[in-house]
Amino acid sequence: VLWEHTDIVSAPRFILDGQRWWSRSVTLQEEKEMMMKLFEKYRGPPGSIDIVSAHKNYMDQASAVLEAEDPRGHRSYYCYRNYYYRYRDERDEPPFSGENFSDWLDFGSGNNILGENEIGKRLHHMKGD
């Protein structure tokens, strides 16, 4: 185990192609703090235009940064706006999973949301669409 959390019963568990692994559980506050660090990474010098400052609210800023950080490189800003909204909203029903966003989207309980989104009920956008 690579973190202090040694109770794998409550740790988020992922399975892909017969491989399984566990991740350190995170809180929504920890996830937001991680996002703020990413904002700093993508914020340009004063007076410049950057992907964080180009957006007014937190969800739009997070969506733009998540597109830049996309490990698979094929999902667009509009997808991330939908996905991150649903990830943050998951705290109500069912309870927040404790999975970090990328694990949640690609391998966890969020990997089945690639259907309709709140932007005109379209299927998810791919870069170049």
Secondary structure, DSSP 4 states (H G I P E B T S, - for coil): --SS---TTTS-EEEETTEEEE-----HHHHHHHHHHHHHHH--STT---TTTT-SSHHHHHHHHHHHH-SSS-B-HHHHHHHHHHHHHTTTSSPP----HHHHHHTSTTTT--SB-TTTTPBPPBTT-
